[in-house]
């Protein structure tokens, strides 16, 4: 049956995507929580209020 083979391949494909997505999760950066320039914690913003990058 070609349908059974197709479904099995589809399931394997989905499992592979799930595993790949798990490995591709970005790790939380502890250093990014505080501004390297002024040392203040950044809450809910990509950039600090002082304008320093990263
Ligand atoms: Zn800052």
mmCIF file of the protein (N, C-alpha, C, O) and its ligand, coordinates in Angstrom:
data_MODEL
# 
_entry.id   MODEL 
# 
loop_
_entity.id 
_entity.type 
_entity.pdbx_number_of_molecules 
1 polymer     1 
2 non-polymer 1 
# 
_entity_poly.entity_id                      1 
_entity_poly.type                           'polypeptide(L)' 
_entity_poly.nstd_linkage                   no 
_entity_poly.nstd_monomer                   no 
_entity_poly.pdbx_seq_one_letter_code       
;(UNK)(UNK)(UNK)(UNK)(UNK)(UNK)(UNK)(UNK)(UNK)(UNK)(UNK)(UNK)(UNK)(UNK)(UNK)(UNK)
(UNK)(UNK)(UNK)(UNK)(UNK)(UNK)(UNK)(UNK)(UNK)(UNK)(UNK)(UNK)(UNK)(UNK)(UNK)(UNK)
(UNK)(UNK)(UNK)(UNK)(UNK)(UNK)(UNK)(UNK)(UNK)(UNK)(UNK)(UNK)(UNK)(UNK)(UNK)(UNK)
(UNK)(UNK)(UNK)(UNK)(UNK)(UNK)
;
_entity_poly.pdbx_seq_one_letter_code_can   XXXXXXXXXXXXXXXXXXXXXXXXXXXXXXXXXXXXXXXXXXXXXXXXXXXXXX 
_entity_poly.pdbx_strand_id                 A 
# 
loop_
_entity_poly_seq.entity_id 
_entity_poly_seq.num 
_entity_poly_seq.mon_id 
_entity_poly_seq.hetero 
1 1  UNK n 
1 2  UNK n 
1 3  UNK n 
1 4  UNK n 
1 5  UNK n 
1 6  UNK n 
1 7  UNK n 
1 8  UNK n 
1 9  UNK n 
1 10 UNK n 
1 11 UNK n 
1 12 UNK n 
1 13 UNK n 
1 14 UNK n 
1 15 UNK n 
1 16 UNK n 
1 17 UNK n 
1 18 UNK n 
1 19 UNK n 
1 20 UNK n 
1 21 UNK n 
1 22 UNK n 
1 23 UNK n 
1 24 UNK n 
1 25 UNK n 
1 26 UNK n 
1 27 UNK n 
1 28 UNK n 
1 29 UNK n 
1 30 UNK n 
1 31 UNK n 
1 32 UNK n 
1 33 UNK n 
1 34 UNK n 
1 35 UNK n 
1 36 UNK n 
1 37 UNK n 
1 38 UNK n 
1 39 UNK n 
1 40 UNK n 
1 41 UNK n 
1 42 UNK n 
1 43 UNK n 
1 44 UNK n 
1 45 UNK n 
1 46 UNK n 
1 47 UNK n 
1 48 UNK n 
1 49 UNK n 
1 50 UNK n 
1 51 UNK n 
1 52 UNK n 
1 53 UNK n 
1 54 UNK n 
# 
loop_
_struct_asym.id 
_struct_asym.entity_id 
A 1 
B 2 
# 
loop_
_chem_comp.id 
_chem_comp.type 
_chem_comp.mon_nstd_flag 
UNK 'L-peptide linking' . 
ZN  non-polymer         . 
# 
_pdbx_entity_nonpoly.entity_id   2 
_pdbx_entity_nonpoly.name        ? 
_pdbx_entity_nonpoly.comp_id     ZN 
# 
_pdbx_nonpoly_scheme.asym_id         B 
_pdbx_nonpoly_scheme.entity_id       2 
_pdbx_nonpoly_scheme.mon_id          ZN 
_pdbx_nonpoly_scheme.ndb_seq_num     1 
_pdbx_nonpoly_scheme.pdb_seq_num     101 
_pdbx_nonpoly_scheme.auth_seq_num    101 
_pdbx_nonpoly_scheme.pdb_mon_id      ZN 
_pdbx_nonpoly_scheme.auth_mon_id     ZN 
_pdbx_nonpoly_scheme.pdb_strand_id   A 
_pdbx_nonpoly_scheme.pdb_ins_code    . 
# 
loop_
_atom_site.group_PDB 
_atom_site.id 
_atom_site.type_symbol 
_atom_site.label_atom_id 
_atom_site.label_alt_id 
_atom_site.label_comp_id 
_atom_site.label_asym_id 
_atom_site.label_entity_id 
_atom_site.label_seq_id 
_atom_site.pdbx_PDB_ins_code 
_atom_site.Cartn_x 
_atom_site.Cartn_y 
_atom_site.Cartn_z 
_atom_site.occupancy 
_atom_site.B_iso_or_equiv 
_atom_site.pdbx_formal_charge 
_atom_site.auth_seq_id 
_atom_site.auth_comp_id 
_atom_site.auth_asym_id 
_atom_site.auth_atom_id 
_atom_site.pdbx_PDB_model_num 
ATOM   1   N  N  . UNK A 1 1  ? 0.842  -1.209 0.000  1.00 0.00 ? 1   UNK A N  1 
ATOM   2   C  CA . UNK A 1 1  ? 0.000  0.000  0.000  1.00 0.00 ? 1   UNK A CA 1 
ATOM   3   C  C  . UNK A 1 1  ? 0.876  1.257  0.000  1.00 0.00 ? 1   UNK A C  1 
ATOM   4   O  O  . UNK A 1 1  ? 1.725  1.448  0.871  1.00 0.00 ? 1   UNK A O  1 
ATOM   5   N  N  . UNK A 1 2  ? 0.649  2.079  -0.972 1.00 0.00 ? 2   UNK A N  1 
ATOM   6   C  CA . UNK A 1 2  ? 1.445  3.305  -1.048 1.00 0.00 ? 2   UNK A CA 1 
ATOM   7   C  C  . UNK A 1 2  ? 0.999  4.324  -0.008 1.00 0.00 ? 2   UNK A C  1 
ATOM   8   O  O  . UNK A 1 2  ? 1.783  5.170  0.420  1.00 0.00 ? 2   UNK A O  1 
ATOM   9   N  N  . UNK A 1 3  ? -0.266 4.237  0.395  1.00 0.00 ? 3   UNK A N  1 
ATOM   10  C  CA . UNK A 1 3  ? -0.752 5.204  1.386  1.00 0.00 ? 3   UNK A CA 1 
ATOM   11  C  C  . UNK A 1 3  ? -0.085 4.967  2.744  1.00 0.00 ? 3   UNK A C  1 
ATOM   12  O  O  . UNK A 1 3  ? 0.252  5.916  3.451  1.00 0.00 ? 3   UNK A O  1 
ATOM   13  N  N  . UNK A 1 4  ? 0.099  3.710  3.094  1.00 0.00 ? 4   UNK A N  1 
ATOM   14  C  CA . UNK A 1 4  ? 0.738  3.414  4.384  1.00 0.00 ? 4   UNK A CA 1 
ATOM   15  C  C  . UNK A 1 4  ? 2.181  3.907  4.382  1.00 0.00 ? 4   UNK A C  1 
ATOM   16  O  O  . UNK A 1 4  ? 2.647  4.490  5.361  1.00 0.00 ? 4   UNK A O  1 
ATOM   17  N  N  . UNK A 1 5  ? 2.875  3.672  3.288  1.00 0.00 ? 5   UNK A N  1 
ATOM   18  C  CA . UNK A 1 5  ? 4.260  4.152  3.202  1.00 0.00 ? 5   UNK A CA 1 
ATOM   19  C  C  . UNK A 1 5  ? 4.324  5.667  3.269  1.00 0.00 ? 5   UNK A C  1 
ATOM   20  O  O  . UNK A 1 5  ? 5.203  6.240  3.913  1.00 0.00 ? 5   UNK A O  1 
ATOM   21  N  N  . UNK A 1 6  ? 3.380  6.305  2.597  1.00 0.00 ? 6   UNK A N  1 
ATOM   22  C  CA . UNK A 1 6  ? 3.367  7.770  2.607  1.00 0.00 ? 6   UNK A CA 1 
ATOM   23  C  C  . UNK A 1 6  ? 3.088  8.298  4.006  1.00 0.00 ? 6   UNK A C  1 
ATOM   24  O  O  . UNK A 1 6  ? 3.703  9.271  4.443  1.00 0.00 ? 6   UNK A O  1 
ATOM   25  N  N  . UNK A 1 7  ? 2.153  7.650  4.713  1.00 0.00 ? 7   UNK A N  1 
ATOM   26  C  CA . UNK A 1 7  ? 1.841  8.117  6.060  1.00 0.00 ? 7   UNK A CA 1 
ATOM   27  C  C  . UNK A 1 7  ? 3.027  7.899  7.000  1.00 0.00 ? 7   UNK A C  1 
ATOM   28  O  O  . UNK A 1 7  ? 3.309  8.743  7.850  1.00 0.00 ? 7   UNK A O  1 
ATOM   29  N  N  . UNK A 1 8  ? 3.718  6.775  6.848  1.00 0.00 ? 8   UNK A N  1 
ATOM   30  C  CA . UNK A 1 8  ? 4.882  6.521  7.696  1.00 0.00 ? 8   UNK A CA 1 
ATOM   31  C  C  . UNK A 1 8  ? 5.980  7.539  7.408  1.00 0.00 ? 8   UNK A C  1 
ATOM   32  O  O  . UNK A 1 8  ? 6.619  8.051  8.328  1.00 0.00 ? 8   UNK A O  1 
ATOM   33  N  N  . UNK A 1 9  ? 6.191  7.826  6.146  1.00 0.00 ? 9   UNK A N  1 
ATOM   34  C  CA . UNK A 1 9  ? 7.199  8.824  5.805  1.00 0.00 ? 9   UNK A CA 1 
ATOM   35  C  C  . UNK A 1 9  ? 6.809  10.187 6.360  1.00 0.00 ? 9   UNK A C  1 
ATOM   36  O  O  . UNK A 1 9  ? 7.661  10.946 6.821  1.00 0.00 ? 9   UNK A O  1 
ATOM   37  N  N  . UNK A 1 10 ? 5.505  10.495 6.311  1.00 0.00 ? 10  UNK A N  1 
ATOM   38  C  CA . UNK A 1 10 ? 5.048  11.782 6.827  1.00 0.00 ? 10  UNK A CA 1 
ATOM   39  C  C  . UNK A 1 10 ? 5.286  11.871 8.334  1.00 0.00 ? 10  UNK A C  1 
ATOM   40  O  O  . UNK A 1 10 ? 5.724  12.901 8.848  1.00 0.00 ? 10  UNK A O  1 
ATOM   41  N  N  . UNK A 1 11 ? 4.988  10.767 9.033  1.00 0.00 ? 11  UNK A N  1 
ATOM   42  C  CA . UNK A 1 11 ? 5.205  10.767 10.482 1.00 0.00 ? 11  UNK A CA 1 
ATOM   43  C  C  . UNK A 1 11 ? 6.689  10.928 10.810 1.00 0.00 ? 11  UNK A C  1 
ATOM   44  O  O  . UNK A 1 11 ? 7.055  11.690 11.705 1.00 0.00 ? 11  UNK A O  1 
ATOM   45  N  N  . UNK A 1 12 ? 7.533  10.208 10.084 1.00 0.00 ? 12  UNK A N  1 
ATOM   46  C  CA . UNK A 1 12 ? 8.971  10.342 10.323 1.00 0.00 ? 12  UNK A CA 1 
ATOM   47  C  C  . UNK A 1 12 ? 9.431  11.769 10.040 1.00 0.00 ? 12  UNK A C  1 
ATOM   48  O  O  . UNK A 1 12 ? 10.287 12.316 10.735 1.00 0.00 ? 12  UNK A O  1 
ATOM   49  N  N  . UNK A 1 13 ? 8.840  12.355 9.002  1.00 0.00 ? 13  UNK A N  1 
ATOM   50  C  CA . UNK A 1 13 ? 9.209  13.728 8.662  1.00 0.00 ? 13  UNK A CA 1 
ATOM   51  C  C  . UNK A 1 13 ? 8.812  14.681 9.789  1.00 0.00 ? 13  UNK A C  1 
ATOM   52  O  O  . UNK A 1 13 ? 9.574  15.574 10.159 1.00 0.00 ? 13  UNK A O  1 
ATOM   53  N  N  . UNK A 1 14 ? 7.613  14.478 10.327 1.00 0.00 ? 14  UNK A N  1 
ATOM   54  C  CA . UNK A 1 14 ? 7.165  15.344 11.412 1.00 0.00 ? 14  UNK A CA 1 
ATOM   55  C  C  . UNK A 1 14 ? 8.037  15.176 12.662 1.00 0.00 ? 14  UNK A C  1 
ATOM   56  O  O  . UNK A 1 14 ? 8.364  16.158 13.329 1.00 0.00 ? 14  UNK A O  1 
ATOM   57  N  N  . UNK A 1 15 ? 8.410  13.935 12.976 1.00 0.00 ? 15  UNK A N  1 
ATOM   58  C  CA . UNK A 1 15 ? 9.268  13.694 14.146 1.00 0.00 ? 15  UNK A CA 1 
ATOM   59  C  C  . UNK A 1 15 ? 10.628 14.351 13.938 1.00 0.00 ? 15  UNK A C  1 
ATOM   60  O  O  . UNK A 1 15 ? 11.194 14.943 14.857 1.00 0.00 ? 15  UNK A O  1 
ATOM   61  N  N  . UNK A 1 16 ? 11.142 14.238 12.717 1.00 0.00 ? 16  UNK A N  1 
ATOM   62  C  CA . UNK A 1 16 ? 12.430 14.866 12.421 1.00 0.00 ? 16  UNK A CA 1 
ATOM   63  C  C  . UNK A 1 16 ? 12.366 16.373 12.569 1.00 0.00 ? 16  UNK A C  1 
ATOM   64  O  O  . UNK A 1 16 ? 13.296 16.992 13.086 1.00 0.00 ? 16  UNK A O  1 
ATOM   65  N  N  . UNK A 1 17 ? 11.265 16.967 12.116 1.00 0.00 ? 17  UNK A N  1 
ATOM   66  C  CA . UNK A 1 17 ? 11.108 18.417 12.258 1.00 0.00 ? 17  UNK A CA 1 
ATOM   67  C  C  . UNK A 1 17 ? 11.040 18.799 13.726 1.00 0.00 ? 17  UNK A C  1 
ATOM   68  O  O  . UNK A 1 17 ? 11.595 19.819 14.135 1.00 0.00 ? 17  UNK A O  1 
ATOM   69  N  N  . UNK A 1 18 ? 10.350 17.972 14.528 1.00 0.00 ? 18  UNK A N  1 
ATOM   70  C  CA . UNK A 1 18 ? 10.224 18.277 15.958 1.00 0.00 ? 18  UNK A CA 1 
ATOM   71  C  C  . UNK A 1 18 ? 11.586 18.225 16.641 1.00 0.00 ? 18  UNK A C  1 
ATOM   72  O  O  . UNK A 1 18 ? 11.934 19.116 17.416 1.00 0.00 ? 18  UNK A O  1 
ATOM   73  N  N  . UNK A 1 19 ? 12.352 17.179 16.349 1.00 0.00 ? 19  UNK A N  1 
ATOM   74  C  CA . UNK A 1 19 ? 13.681 17.053 16.961 1.00 0.00 ? 19  UNK A CA 1 
ATOM   75  C  C  . UNK A 1 19 ? 14.586 18.178 16.490 1.00 0.00 ? 19  UNK A C  1 
ATOM   76  O  O  . UNK A 1 19 ? 15.350 18.745 17.271 1.00 0.00 ? 19  UNK A O  1 
ATOM   77  N  N  . UNK A 1 20 ? 14.492 18.495 15.209 1.00 0.00 ? 20  UNK A N  1 
ATOM   78  C  CA . UNK A 1 20 ? 15.342 19.568 14.671 1.00 0.00 ? 20  UNK A CA 1 
ATOM   79  C  C  . UNK A 1 20 ? 14.988 20.902 15.319 1.00 0.00 ? 20  UNK A C  1 
ATOM   80  O  O  . UNK A 1 20 ? 15.866 21.699 15.650 1.00 0.00 ? 20  UNK A O  1 
ATOM   81  N  N  . UNK A 1 21 ? 13.669 21.136 15.497 1.00 0.00 ? 21  UNK A N  1 
ATOM   82  C  CA . UNK A 1 21 ? 13.255 22.387 16.117 1.00 0.00 ? 21  UNK A CA 1 
ATOM   83  C  C  . UNK A 1 21 ? 13.690 22.456 17.574 1.00 0.00 ? 21  UNK A C  1 
ATOM   84  O  O  . UNK A 1 21 ? 13.995 23.534 18.083 1.00 0.00 ? 21  UNK A O  1 
ATOM   85  N  N  . UNK A 1 22 ? 13.720 21.289 18.256 1.00 0.00 ? 22  UNK A N  1 
ATOM   86  C  CA . UNK A 1 22 ? 14.161 21.311 19.652 1.00 0.00 ? 22  UNK A CA 1 
ATOM   87  C  C  . UNK A 1 22 ? 15.635 21.681 19.759 1.00 0.00 ? 22  UNK A C  1 
ATOM   88  O  O  . UNK A 1 22 ? 16.044 22.400 20.671 1.00 0.00 ? 22  UNK A O  1 
ATOM   89  N  N  . UNK A 1 23 ? 16.427 21.176 18.811 1.00 0.00 ? 23  UNK A N  1 
ATOM   90  C  CA . UNK A 1 23 ? 17.853 21.503 18.867 1.00 0.00 ? 23  UNK A CA 1 
ATOM   91  C  C  . UNK A 1 23 ? 18.128 22.930 18.430 1.00 0.00 ? 23  UNK A C  1 
ATOM   92  O  O  . UNK A 1 23 ? 19.149 23.518 18.785 1.00 0.00 ? 23  UNK A O  1 
ATOM   93  N  N  . UNK A 1 24 ? 17.195 23.483 17.649 1.00 0.00 ? 24  UNK A N  1 
ATOM   94  C  CA . UNK A 1 24 ? 17.421 24.834 17.145 1.00 0.00 ? 24  UNK A CA 1 
ATOM   95  C  C  . UNK A 1 24 ? 16.924 25.903 18.101 1.00 0.00 ? 24  UNK A C  1 
ATOM   96  O  O  . UNK A 1 24 ? 16.971 27.088 17.771 1.00 0.00 ? 24  UNK A O  1 
ATOM   97  N  N  . UNK A 1 25 ? 16.449 25.517 19.272 1.00 0.00 ? 25  UNK A N  1 
ATOM   98  C  CA . UNK A 1 25 ? 15.984 26.529 20.214 1.00 0.00 ? 25  UNK A CA 1 
ATOM   99  C  C  . UNK A 1 25 ? 17.151 27.400 20.680 1.00 0.00 ? 25  UNK A C  1 
ATOM   100 O  O  . UNK A 1 25 ? 18.194 26.880 21.074 1.00 0.00 ? 25  UNK A O  1 
ATOM   101 N  N  . UNK A 1 26 ? 16.982 28.688 20.636 1.00 0.00 ? 26  UNK A N  1 
ATOM   102 C  CA . UNK A 1 26 ? 18.072 29.561 21.097 1.00 0.00 ? 26  UNK A CA 1 
ATOM   103 C  C  . UNK A 1 26 ? 18.227 29.474 22.603 1.00 0.00 ? 26  UNK A C  1 
ATOM   104 O  O  . UNK A 1 26 ? 17.253 29.515 23.354 1.00 0.00 ? 26  UNK A O  1 
ATOM   105 N  N  . UNK A 1 27 ? 19.464 29.354 23.017 1.00 0.00 ? 27  UNK A N  1 
ATOM   106 C  CA . UNK A 1 27 ? 19.732 29.266 24.445 1.00 0.00 ? 27  UNK A CA 1 
ATOM   107 C  C  . UNK A 1 27 ? 19.591 30.643 25.095 1.00 0.00 ? 27  UNK A C  1 
ATOM   108 O  O  . UNK A 1 27 ? 19.985 31.648 24.503 1.00 0.00 ? 27  UNK A O  1 
ATOM   109 N  N  . UNK A 1 28 ? 19.041 30.697 26.285 1.00 0.00 ? 28  UNK A N  1 
ATOM   110 C  CA . UNK A 1 28 ? 18.915 31.992 26.966 1.00 0.00 ? 28  UNK A CA 1 
ATOM   111 C  C  . UNK A 1 28 ? 20.276 32.529 27.362 1.00 0.00 ? 28  UNK A C  1 
ATOM   112 O  O  . UNK A 1 28 ? 21.108 31.841 27.953 1.00 0.00 ? 28  UNK A O  1 
ATOM   113 N  N  . UNK A 1 29 ? 20.462 33.780 27.009 1.00 0.00 ? 29  UNK A N  1 
ATOM   114 C  CA . UNK A 1 29 ? 21.754 34.400 27.322 1.00 0.00 ? 29  UNK A CA 1 
ATOM   115 C  C  . UNK A 1 29 ? 21.651 35.145 28.642 1.00 0.00 ? 29  UNK A C  1 
ATOM   116 O  O  . UNK A 1 29 ? 20.873 36.091 28.764 1.00 0.00 ? 29  UNK A O  1 
ATOM   117 N  N  . UNK A 1 30 ? 22.425 34.729 29.619 1.00 0.00 ? 30  UNK A N  1 
ATOM   118 C  CA . UNK A 1 30 ? 22.364 35.384 30.917 1.00 0.00 ? 30  UNK A CA 1 
ATOM   119 C  C  . UNK A 1 30 ? 22.968 36.778 30.859 1.00 0.00 ? 30  UNK A C  1 
ATOM   120 O  O  . UNK A 1 30 ? 22.532 37.683 31.571 1.00 0.00 ? 30  UNK A O  1 
ATOM   121 N  N  . UNK A 1 31 ? 23.968 36.946 30.014 1.00 0.00 ? 31  UNK A N  1 
ATOM   122 C  CA . UNK A 1 31 ? 24.647 38.238 29.948 1.00 0.00 ? 31  UNK A CA 1 
ATOM   123 C  C  . UNK A 1 31 ? 23.745 39.303 29.340 1.00 0.00 ? 31  UNK A C  1 
ATOM   124 O  O  . UNK A 1 31 ? 23.950 40.498 29.555 1.00 0.00 ? 31  UNK A O  1 
ATOM   125 N  N  . UNK A 1 32 ? 22.727 38.857 28.567 1.00 0.00 ? 32  UNK A N  1 
ATOM   126 C  CA . UNK A 1 32 ? 21.885 39.823 27.879 1.00 0.00 ? 32  UNK A CA 1 
ATOM   127 C  C  . UNK A 1 32 ? 20.841 40.421 28.814 1.00 0.00 ? 32  UNK A C  1 
ATOM   128 O  O  . UNK A 1 32 ? 20.148 41.371 28.452 1.00 0.00 ? 32  UNK A O  1 
ATOM   129 N  N  . UNK A 1 33 ? 20.732 39.868 30.007 1.00 0.00 ? 33  UNK A N  1 
ATOM   130 C  CA . UNK A 1 33 ? 19.705 40.378 30.916 1.00 0.00 ? 33  UNK A CA 1 
ATOM   131 C  C  . UNK A 1 33 ? 20.110 41.722 31.504 1.00 0.00 ? 33  UNK A C  1 
ATOM   132 O  O  . UNK A 1 33 ? 19.258 42.522 31.890 1.00 0.00 ? 33  UNK A O  1 
ATOM   133 N  N  . UNK A 1 34 ? 21.390 41.961 31.570 1.00 0.00 ? 34  UNK A N  1 
ATOM   134 C  CA . UNK A 1 34 ? 21.847 43.223 32.134 1.00 0.00 ? 34  UNK A CA 1 
ATOM   135 C  C  . UNK A 1 34 ? 22.630 43.988 31.065 1.00 0.00 ? 34  UNK A C  1 
ATOM   136 O  O  . UNK A 1 34 ? 23.315 43.401 30.228 1.00 0.00 ? 34  UNK A O  1 
ATOM   137 N  N  . UNK A 1 35 ? 22.509 45.263 31.121 1.00 0.00 ? 35  UNK A N  1 
ATOM   138 C  CA . UNK A 1 35 ? 23.216 46.092 30.148 1.00 0.00 ? 35  UNK A CA 1 
ATOM   139 C  C  . UNK A 1 35 ? 24.712 46.061 30.449 1.00 0.00 ? 35  UNK A C  1 
ATOM   140 O  O  . UNK A 1 35 ? 25.115 46.299 31.587 1.00 0.00 ? 35  UNK A O  1 
ATOM   141 N  N  . UNK A 1 36 ? 25.534 45.772 29.451 1.00 0.00 ? 36  UNK A N  1 
ATOM   142 C  CA . UNK A 1 36 ? 26.987 45.741 29.688 1.00 0.00 ? 36  UNK A CA 1 
ATOM   143 C  C  . UNK A 1 36 ? 27.566 47.137 29.888 1.00 0.00 ? 36  UNK A C  1 
ATOM   144 O  O  . UNK A 1 36 ? 28.675 47.277 30.404 1.00 0.00 ? 36  UNK A O  1 
ATOM   145 N  N  . UNK A 1 37 ? 26.836 48.164 29.489 1.00 0.00 ? 37  UNK A N  1 
ATOM   146 C  CA . UNK A 1 37 ? 27.377 49.513 29.597 1.00 0.00 ? 37  UNK A CA 1 
ATOM   147 C  C  . UNK A 1 37 ? 27.104 50.120 30.962 1.00 0.00 ? 37  UNK A C  1 
ATOM   148 O  O  . UNK A 1 37 ? 28.008 50.649 31.609 1.00 0.00 ? 37  UNK A O  1 
ATOM   149 N  N  . UNK A 1 38 ? 25.840 50.038 31.401 1.00 0.00 ? 38  UNK A N  1 
ATOM   150 C  CA . UNK A 1 38 ? 25.486 50.697 32.649 1.00 0.00 ? 38  UNK A CA 1 
ATOM   151 C  C  . UNK A 1 38 ? 25.158 49.696 33.747 1.00 0.00 ? 38  UNK A C  1 
ATOM   152 O  O  . UNK A 1 38 ? 25.098 50.076 34.916 1.00 0.00 ? 38  UNK A O  1 
ATOM   153 N  N  . UNK A 1 39 ? 24.939 48.403 33.400 1.00 0.00 ? 39  UNK A N  1 
ATOM   154 C  CA . UNK A 1 39 ? 24.731 47.387 34.408 1.00 0.00 ? 39  UNK A CA 1 
ATOM   155 C  C  . UNK A 1 39 ? 23.303 47.266 34.900 1.00 0.00 ? 39  UNK A C  1 
ATOM   156 O  O  . UNK A 1 39 ? 23.020 46.448 35.775 1.00 0.00 ? 39  UNK A O  1 
ATOM   157 N  N  . UNK A 1 40 ? 22.414 48.051 34.365 1.00 0.00 ? 40  UNK A N  1 
ATOM   158 C  CA . UNK A 1 40 ? 21.033 47.966 34.825 1.00 0.00 ? 40  UNK A CA 1 
ATOM   159 C  C  . UNK A 1 40 ? 20.322 46.797 34.135 1.00 0.00 ? 40  UNK A C  1 
ATOM   160 O  O  . UNK A 1 40 ? 20.623 46.487 32.982 1.00 0.00 ? 40  UNK A O  1 
ATOM   161 N  N  . UNK A 1 41 ? 19.412 46.167 34.806 1.00 0.00 ? 41  UNK A N  1 
ATOM   162 C  CA . UNK A 1 41 ? 18.666 45.075 34.162 1.00 0.00 ? 41  UNK A CA 1 
ATOM   163 C  C  . UNK A 1 41 ? 17.687 45.624 33.142 1.00 0.00 ? 41  UNK A C  1 
ATOM   164 O  O  . UNK A 1 41 ? 17.017 46.633 33.362 1.00 0.00 ? 41  UNK A O  1 
ATOM   165 N  N  . UNK A 1 42 ? 17.626 44.919 32.012 1.00 0.00 ? 42  UNK A N  1 
ATOM   166 C  CA . UNK A 1 42 ? 16.729 45.344 30.946 1.00 0.00 ? 42  UNK A CA 1 
ATOM   167 C  C  . UNK A 1 42 ? 15.482 44.472 31.000 1.00 0.00 ? 42  UNK A C  1 
ATOM   168 O  O  . UNK A 1 42 ? 15.562 43.252 30.855 1.00 0.00 ? 42  UNK A O  1 
ATOM   169 N  N  . UNK A 1 43 ? 14.377 45.076 31.200 1.00 0.00 ? 43  UNK A N  1 
ATOM   170 C  CA . UNK A 1 43 ? 13.127 44.339 31.334 1.00 0.00 ? 43  UNK A CA 1 
ATOM   171 C  C  . UNK A 1 43 ? 12.234 44.705 30.154 1.00 0.00 ? 43  UNK A C  1 
ATOM   172 O  O  . UNK A 1 43 ? 11.791 45.846 30.021 1.00 0.00 ? 43  UNK A O  1 
ATOM   173 N  N  . UNK A 1 44 ? 11.981 43.728 29.311 1.00 0.00 ? 44  UNK A N  1 
ATOM   174 C  CA . UNK A 1 44 ? 11.023 43.914 28.230 1.00 0.00 ? 44  UNK A CA 1 
ATOM   175 C  C  . UNK A 1 44 ? 11.519 44.782 27.098 1.00 0.00 ? 44  UNK A C  1 
ATOM   176 O  O  . UNK A 1 44 ? 10.719 45.217 26.269 1.00 0.00 ? 44  UNK A O  1 
ATOM   177 N  N  . UNK A 1 45 ? 12.806 45.048 27.033 1.00 0.00 ? 45  UNK A N  1 
ATOM   178 C  CA . UNK A 1 45 ? 13.319 45.850 25.932 1.00 0.00 ? 45  UNK A CA 1 
ATOM   179 C  C  . UNK A 1 45 ? 14.545 45.170 25.330 1.00 0.00 ? 45  UNK A C  1 
ATOM   180 O  O  . UNK A 1 45 ? 15.310 44.497 26.020 1.00 0.00 ? 45  UNK A O  1 
ATOM   181 N  N  . UNK A 1 46 ? 14.706 45.364 24.035 1.00 0.00 ? 46  UNK A N  1 
ATOM   182 C  CA . UNK A 1 46 ? 15.895 44.821 23.384 1.00 0.00 ? 46  UNK A CA 1 
ATOM   183 C  C  . UNK A 1 46 ? 17.119 45.649 23.717 1.00 0.00 ? 46  UNK A C  1 
ATOM   184 O  O  . UNK A 1 46 ? 18.220 45.122 23.872 1.00 0.00 ? 46  UNK A O  1 
ATOM   185 N  N  . UNK A 1 47 ? 16.915 46.943 23.823 1.00 0.00 ? 47  UNK A N  1 
ATOM   186 C  CA . UNK A 1 47 ? 18.050 47.815 24.109 1.00 0.00 ? 47  UNK A CA 1 
ATOM   187 C  C  . UNK A 1 47 ? 17.818 48.528 25.428 1.00 0.00 ? 47  UNK A C  1 
ATOM   188 O  O  . UNK A 1 47 ? 16.686 48.763 25.848 1.00 0.00 ? 47  UNK A O  1 
ATOM   189 N  N  . UNK A 1 48 ? 18.915 48.860 26.055 1.00 0.00 ? 48  UNK A N  1 
ATOM   190 C  CA . UNK A 1 48 ? 18.822 49.559 27.328 1.00 0.00 ? 48  UNK A CA 1 
ATOM   191 C  C  . UNK A 1 48 ? 18.447 51.012 27.080 1.00 0.00 ? 48  UNK A C  1 
ATOM   192 O  O  . UNK A 1 48 ? 18.543 51.514 25.960 1.00 0.00 ? 48  UNK A O  1 
ATOM   193 N  N  . UNK A 1 49 ? 18.024 51.664 28.131 1.00 0.00 ? 49  UNK A N  1 
ATOM   194 C  CA . UNK A 1 49 ? 17.636 53.062 28.020 1.00 0.00 ? 49  UNK A CA 1 
ATOM   195 C  C  . UNK A 1 49 ? 18.833 53.952 27.732 1.00 0.00 ? 49  UNK A C  1 
ATOM   196 O  O  . UNK A 1 49 ? 18.679 55.068 27.235 1.00 0.00 ? 49  UNK A O  1 
ATOM   197 N  N  . UNK A 1 50 ? 20.052 53.450 28.050 1.00 0.00 ? 50  UNK A N  1 
ATOM   198 C  CA . UNK A 1 50 ? 21.233 54.267 27.829 1.00 0.00 ? 50  UNK A CA 1 
ATOM   199 C  C  . UNK A 1 50 ? 21.666 54.222 26.367 1.00 0.00 ? 50  UNK A C  1 
ATOM   200 O  O  . UNK A 1 50 ? 22.548 54.980 25.965 1.00 0.00 ? 50  UNK A O  1 
ATOM   201 N  N  . UNK A 1 51 ? 21.058 53.341 25.561 1.00 0.00 ? 51  UNK A N  1 
ATOM   202 C  CA . UNK A 1 51 ? 21.348 53.320 24.138 1.00 0.00 ? 51  UNK A CA 1 
ATOM   203 C  C  . UNK A 1 51 ? 22.490 52.411 23.746 1.00 0.00 ? 51  UNK A C  1 
ATOM   204 O  O  . UNK A 1 51 ? 22.891 52.413 22.582 1.00 0.00 ? 51  UNK A O  1 
ATOM   205 N  N  . UNK A 1 52 ? 23.034 51.628 24.678 1.00 0.00 ? 52  UNK A N  1 
ATOM   206 C  CA . UNK A 1 52 ? 24.138 50.738 24.346 1.00 0.00 ? 52  UNK A CA 1 
ATOM   207 C  C  . UNK A 1 52 ? 23.629 49.539 23.540 1.00 0.00 ? 52  UNK A C  1 
ATOM   208 O  O  . UNK A 1 52 ? 22.505 49.074 23.732 1.00 0.00 ? 52  UNK A O  1 
ATOM   209 N  N  . UNK A 1 53 ? 24.467 49.059 22.649 1.00 0.00 ? 53  UNK A N  1 
ATOM   210 C  CA . UNK A 1 53 ? 24.083 47.905 21.835 1.00 0.00 ? 53  UNK A CA 1 
ATOM   211 C  C  . UNK A 1 53 ? 24.213 46.617 22.645 1.00 0.00 ? 53  UNK A C  1 
ATOM   212 O  O  . UNK A 1 53 ? 24.993 46.516 23.593 1.00 0.00 ? 53  UNK A O  1 
ATOM   213 N  N  . UNK A 1 54 ? 23.404 45.631 22.223 1.00 0.00 ? 54  UNK A N  1 
ATOM   214 C  CA . UNK A 1 54 ? 23.357 44.306 22.883 1.00 0.00 ? 54  UNK A CA 1 
ATOM   215 C  C  . UNK A 1 54 ? 23.185 44.421 24.371 1.00 0.00 ? 54  UNK A C  1 
ATOM   216 O  O  . UNK A 1 54 ? 23.127 43.407 25.066 1.00 0.00 ? 54  UNK A O  1 
HETATM 217 ZN ZN . ZN  B 2 .  ? 22.486 50.553 29.703 1.00 0.00 ? 101 ZN  A ZN 1 
# 
